[in-house]
């Protein structure tokens, strides 16, 4: 018998990216511009499809301090392909606060492209880079093959 707590059933899981009123419309436009499909927009929340069976919500939060922004990871096949895809869009010219850093290899063995969205959220676009990390994640039992 396991000591693990049995959770009640979960039907869905979506990250919520919260934005101040000043950043909300730009965030919705930003995620549409970079290619995520908007599934619905309810005024104070907007749902985007990642194309891989997951969704995330861009939500309006009055009184939200930009310093509360967080991070969302996109695990991709090629960080360089994402960089080549995003760079010509000149998102930093269109949206105040947007930054795109050139891909780098982190000390823990992932190749990472950092993209800051209009509200300060960090997109951590990454791929396993070291032989050790590729081997580990290719054998990870929790990942769909």
BELNOR-V701087 format. One record per residue. RES is the residue in one letter. PHI is phi as a letter, one per 40 degrees, with the letter a starting at -180 (* if undefined). Layout:
# BELNOR-V701087
res: {RES | RES}
phi: {PHI | PHI}
This chain:
# BELNOR-V701087
res: {X | X | X | X | X | X | X | X | X | X | X | X | X | X | X | X | X | X | X | X | X | X | X | X | X | X | X | X | X | X | X | X | X | X | X | X | X | X | X | X | X | X | X | X | X | X | X | X | X | X | X | X | X | X | X | X | X | X | X | X | X | X | X | X | X | X | X | X | X | X | X | X | X | X | X | X | X | X | X | X | X | X | X | X | X | X | X | X | X | X | X | X | X | X | X | X | X | X | X | X | X | X | X | X | X | X | X | X | X | X | X | X | X | X | X | X | X | X | X | X | X | X | X | X | X | X | X | X | X | X | X | X | X | X | X | X | X | X | X | X | X | X | X | X | X}
phi: {* | c | c | c | c | c | c | c | d | b | c | a | a | b | c | b | b | c | b | c | d | c | b | d | c | c | c | c | c | d | c | c | c | c | h | c | c | c | c | a | b | b | g | c | a | b | b | b | c | c | g | b | g | b | b | a | b | b | b | c | b | c | g | c | c | d | c | c | d | b | b | b | c | b | c | b | c | a | c | c | c | c | c | c | c | c | d | c | c | f | c | c | c | c | b | d | g | c | b | b | c | d | d | b | b | c | c | c | g | b | c | b | b | c | b | c | c | c | c | g | c | b | c | b | c | a | a | c | b | c | d | c | c | c | c | c | c | c | b | c | c | c | c | c | c}
